[in-house]
Amino acid sequence: MEITEEVARRRQTIKLEDPEKAYSELRDLLEEKMSFSNVHEDKYYNDVEEGKIRAHISTKSGYDKFTGEKMDLYVTIDPEKGEMDLQVKAILVTDYPEKYPHQGTIWYYGYRSIFDKFLYGSVREGYKPAVEEKLETLMTRLRETLEA
């Protein structure tokens, strides 16, 4: 059973200092300098004719055994203009385990729904400001690192 909730969405265009190194610096920022436990490149296109790079990058970090954050980054780098168009979607994901047969029953879903509504829902709500803060930190550090 998975509960996903979009927390925030940001979009910005950054004038790049060095368009050739922008993507590698973005990856380095996500993997090394920010505290994401998992950075995965879902799609990467290097359009040779247009000279543009388009990518979809997913990051994940955990808060507790049920809840974590996921950020989807959609990146377009245009070296001719010297710009990077960036869209980031921050999502809070709660995943309850379904390892055993009884965890797939309607009774279990009912129990988890009640548990989530009355007990764990307030805990998950408490993580939203941290996700928003991490998104703002990411956007600020990207501008500081890449902007001309």
C-alpha positions as CSV (number, residue, x, y, z in Angstrom):
1,M,0.0,0.0,0.0
2,E,1.6,3.3,-1.1
3,I,0.4,6.8,-0.4
4,T,2.0,9.6,-2.5
5,E,1.4,13.2,-1.9
6,E,3.0,16.1,-4.0
7,V,4.4,18.7,-1.6
8,A,5.8,21.3,-3.9
9,R,6.7,22.1,-7.5
10,R,9.3,24.6,-8.7
11,R,10.5,25.7,-12.1
12,Q,13.3,28.0,-13.1
13,T,15.6,28.9,-15.9
14,I,19.3,29.3,-15.0
15,K,21.8,31.2,-17.2
16,L,24.8,28.9,-17.2
17,E,28.4,29.9,-16.7
18,D,29.7,26.7,-18.5
19,P,26.9,24.8,-20.4
20,E,29.3,21.9,-21.2
21,K,29.9,21.1,-17.5
22,A,26.4,21.9,-16.3
23,Y,25.0,18.4,-16.3
24,S,28.0,16.8,-14.6
25,E,27.9,19.6,-11.9
26,L,24.2,18.9,-11.4
27,R,24.8,15.2,-11.0
28,D,27.7,15.9,-8.6
29,L,25.5,18.3,-6.5
30,L,22.8,15.6,-6.2
31,E,25.0,12.7,-5.5
32,E,27.8,14.2,-3.4
33,K,26.8,17.5,-1.9
34,M,23.1,17.0,-1.1
35,S,22.0,14.2,1.3
36,F,20.1,12.0,-1.1
37,S,20.4,8.3,-0.5
38,N,19.6,7.4,-4.1
39,V,20.0,9.3,-7.4
40,H,18.8,7.6,-10.5
41,E,18.9,8.8,-14.1
42,D,15.6,7.6,-15.5
43,K,16.0,9.1,-19.0
44,Y,18.9,10.9,-20.7
45,Y,18.8,12.3,-24.3
46,N,21.7,14.1,-25.9
47,D,20.2,15.6,-29.1
48,V,23.3,16.1,-31.3
49,E,21.4,17.9,-34.1
50,E,19.9,20.5,-31.8
51,G,22.7,20.4,-29.3
52,K,20.3,20.0,-26.3
53,I,20.5,17.7,-23.4
54,R,17.2,16.5,-21.8
55,A,17.1,14.3,-18.7
56,H,14.8,13.0,-16.0
57,I,16.5,12.3,-12.7
58,S,14.8,10.8,-9.6
59,T,16.2,11.2,-6.1
60,K,15.1,9.4,-2.9
61,S,15.7,9.9,0.8
62,G,14.1,8.3,3.8
63,Y,12.7,9.8,7.0
64,D,11.5,6.7,8.8
65,K,10.7,3.0,7.9
66,F,7.5,4.0,6.2
67,T,8.0,7.5,4.7
68,G,10.5,9.1,2.4
69,E,10.8,11.9,-0.1
70,K,11.2,11.6,-3.8
71,M,12.2,14.4,-6.1
72,D,11.7,14.3,-9.9
73,L,14.0,16.6,-11.8
74,Y,13.3,17.4,-15.5
75,V,16.3,19.1,-17.0
76,T,16.8,20.7,-20.4
77,I,20.2,22.2,-21.2
78,D,20.5,24.4,-24.3
79,P,24.2,25.3,-24.9
80,E,23.4,27.7,-27.7
81,K,21.3,29.9,-25.3
82,G,23.5,29.0,-22.3
83,E,20.4,28.1,-20.3
84,M,19.1,25.3,-18.3
85,D,15.4,24.8,-17.8
86,L,14.7,22.9,-14.6
87,Q,11.5,21.6,-13.2
88,V,11.4,19.9,-9.8
89,K,8.5,18.0,-8.2
90,A,8.9,17.1,-4.5
91,I,6.7,14.1,-3.4
92,L,6.2,12.6,0.0
93,V,5.8,8.8,-0.3
94,T,4.5,6.5,2.4
95,D,4.9,2.8,1.7
96,Y,3.4,0.2,4.0
97,P,4.8,-3.3,3.6
98,E,3.0,-6.1,1.7
99,K,5.4,-9.0,2.3
100,Y,2.9,-11.5,3.7
101,P,-0.4,-12.8,2.2
102,H,-2.5,-11.2,5.0
103,Q,-1.1,-7.8,4.1
104,G,-2.9,-7.9,0.7
105,T,-6.4,-8.4,2.2
106,I,-9.2,-5.8,2.5
107,W,-8.9,-6.0,6.3
108,Y,-5.3,-5.0,6.2
109,Y,-6.1,-2.1,4.0
110,G,-8.8,-1.0,6.3
111,Y,-6.5,-1.3,9.3
112,R,-3.7,0.7,7.5
113,S,-6.2,3.4,6.4
114,I,-7.4,3.9,10.0
115,F,-3.8,3.8,11.3
116,D,-2.8,6.3,8.7
117,K,-5.8,8.6,9.3
118,F,-5.7,8.8,13.0
119,L,-2.1,8.0,14.1
120,Y,0.5,8.2,11.4
121,G,-1.0,10.9,9.2
122,S,0.1,13.7,11.6
123,V,3.7,12.3,11.5
124,R,3.7,12.4,7.7
125,E,2.3,16.0,7.8
126,G,5.3,16.9,10.0
127,Y,7.7,15.9,7.2
128,K,6.2,18.3,4.6
129,P,8.2,21.4,5.9
130,A,11.4,19.4,5.7
131,V,10.7,18.4,2.1
132,E,9.9,22.0,1.1
133,E,13.1,23.2,2.8
134,K,15.2,20.6,1.0
135,L,13.6,21.6,-2.3
136,E,14.4,25.3,-1.6
137,T,18.0,24.4,-0.6
138,L,18.4,22.4,-3.8
139,M,17.1,25.3,-6.0
140,T,19.4,27.8,-4.2
141,R,22.5,25.5,-4.4
142,L,21.8,24.9,-8.1
143,R,21.7,28.7,-8.8
144,E,24.9,29.2,-6.8
145,T,26.7,26.4,-8.5
146,L,25.6,26.9,-12.1
147,E,24.5,30.5,-12.6
148,A,26.7,32.8,-14.6
